[in-house]
């Protein structure tokens, strides 16, 4: 067994001379795979998330229960089209927040919508 290992190594002078590296070791191939992954996976996912976020922002109206980025759950009291701020009510407090802090729509509060 040991003689077989030495016989394989004694075949040539310099080790690695004349050997062609595998195609996947080429830096251009690796770069192409990263770009392909970005185009196929990352780009469509980010576009979908932006579209869903804009649809959620457009659906906000008075009486909608929302969750903010800081974890506050409240009901929208005042919202104006074209304005970047809205007022939510959480328990006994009214808080003025930016639209961009709304993370999720939880549902609607019919009693608040009718006030």
N, C-alpha and C positions, 0 to 999 in steps of 0.2 A: 504494500500500500504506500509506504513512504517512498519507495523507488519510483512509483508512478507519478507522484507529485513532483519529484525532482526532474523526471523526464519531461513533463509538460513545461516546466520553467526553463529548461536548458535549450529550448527551441530557437531563440534568437538572441541578438546582442542586446540592444536597448529595449527595455520594457515600454510598451505603449507606442512605439514608433510604427507608423503605417496603419494604425487603427483609426477607424472613423467613429466619432462619437455618435450616440443614438440621436435621432431626429428631435426628440423631445428635449434634449439638452441645449439646443440652439436658442440663444436669447431672443431672436425674432419670433420663434414659435411660441415661446412663453409669453411674450408681449401680445401676440395675436390672440392667445387663449384668454388673457386678462381682458382685452378689449371686447372679445366676443361675449364673455361672461357679463360684462357691464352692459352691453347692448341688449342681450337677451333677458337678463334677470333684473338688474338694478334699475335701468331706465324706465321700463314699463311699470315697475312697482312704484317708483316715485311719482310718475305721472298719474297713476290711479289714486294714490294718496292725496295729491293736490286736488284732483277732481272731486273726491269725496269730501275733503275739507271745505272746498268752495260751495258744494251743494248743501252741506250742513249749515254753513254761515248764512246762506240765502234762505234757509228754511226757519231761521230763528224768528220768533214773533212773541208777542206778549202772552204770558201764561205758560211758556215752555220751561220745563225743569231742566237745568243744565248742571254739569260738573265742570268746575274750572281747573286749571293746571295746578293750582295750589291746594286742591281738594275740597273747595267750598261747594256745597250743593245748595242751589237756590233757584228761585222762580223769577223769570224776567218780568220786571214791572214796567220799565220804559225802554223802548228801542226806537231809533229813528233811522230811516233809510239814508245811506250816505254818511252816517256818523260812525266814528270809530269806537264810541263808547256806548255802554248800555248799563242800566241799573237793575240789579237783582235784589231780591228779598230773601234772606235766610234767617229763619226764626223771627226775631224782633229787629234785626238790623237791615238797613238798606245800604248796598255797596255799589259804587260805580266802578266798573271794570272795562278793560279793553275787549273788543270782540275776539281778538286773537288768543285770549286766555281760555276761551271756551273749548274744552276738550271733547265733551260728549253730550249729546242730548239724551236725557233720561226718559222724558215723557212730557205730558202736558198736565197742568193743574187747571181744571175747568173753572174752579171758583175764582182763581186769580184772573183768568182771561175775561170773565164777565164783570169784574169790578170797574 
